[in-house]
Amino acid sequence: TIFSRRFVYTDNSCLSMIHFLYRENTLEANFVFRSTNVDKTFKYDLKFSHYITGEIYKMLGLVKKKNPAVMRFTLNSAHVVW
């Protein structure tokens, strides 16, 4: 619920952590990528991140309130190939 302190998901995959917080009427979604290929796969990571944030937003009933959401990304090992 919006009264929960936080929701955290961790894994040893490339998307290693997702942290959702609801503070001051704003949903904050923090994503940590252990590794990602910026050119070839990060666009899919962004789409998934947007999707899961939207699902949490709906689950918390924020659609009716039209509250803002902020998404932050940390790329620990971003593979950029030219």
C-alpha positions in Angstrom: 0.0 0.0 0.0 1.0 3.6 -0.1 1.5 3.4 3.7 4.3 0.8 3.3 7.8 2.0 4.0 9.2 0.5 0.7 9.3 -2.3 -1.8 12.7 -3.8 -2.7 13.5 -6.5 -5.3 17.0 -7.9 -5.6 18.5 -10.5 -7.9 21.9 -11.5 -9.2 20.8 -10.9 -12.8 21.7 -7.8 -14.8 18.8 -5.9 -13.2 20.1 -6.4 -9.7 17.8 -4.1 -7.7 14.5 -2.3 -7.9 13.5 0.0 -5.1 10.0 1.6 -4.9 9.2 4.3 -2.4 6.1 6.5 -2.0 7.1 9.8 -0.5 5.5 13.3 -0.5 2.8 12.1 -2.9 5.4 10.9 -5.4 6.2 7.4 -6.5 10.0 7.0 -6.7 11.3 4.0 -8.7 15.1 3.3 -8.4 16.7 0.7 -10.7 20.2 -0.6 -10.4 21.6 -2.5 -13.4 24.7 -4.6 -12.6 25.5 -4.8 -16.3 23.8 -3.7 -19.5 24.6 -3.4 -23.2 23.6 0.3 -23.8 23.4 -0.1 -27.6 21.6 -3.4 -27.9 19.6 -4.2 -24.8 19.2 -1.2 -22.6 16.1 0.0 -24.5 14.4 -3.2 -23.4 15.5 -2.6 -19.9 13.9 0.8 -20.0 10.7 -0.5 -21.5 10.5 -3.1 -18.7 11.3 -0.5 -16.0 8.6 1.8 -17.4 6.1 -1.2 -17.4 6.8 -2.3 -13.9 6.6 1.2 -12.5 3.3 1.7 -14.3 2.0 -1.5 -12.7 3.0 -0.4 -9.2 1.5 3.0 -9.9 -1.8 1.4 -10.7 -1.6 -1.1 -7.8 -1.2 1.9 -5.4 -4.2 3.7 -6.8 -2.2 6.7 -7.9 -3.8 6.9 -11.3 -6.9 8.5 -9.8 -4.8 11.0 -7.9 -2.6 11.8 -10.9 0.5 11.8 -8.6 3.9 12.1 -10.2 6.4 9.3 -10.6 10.1 9.6 -10.8 12.4 6.9 -12.3 16.1 6.8 -11.5 18.7 4.5 -13.1 22.1 3.4 -12.0 24.2 1.5 -14.6 27.1 0.0 -12.8 28.7 -1.5 -15.9 27.4 0.1 -19.0 28.8 -1.6 -22.1 29.1 1.0 -24.9 30.5 -0.3 -28.2 31.2 2.1 -31.1 
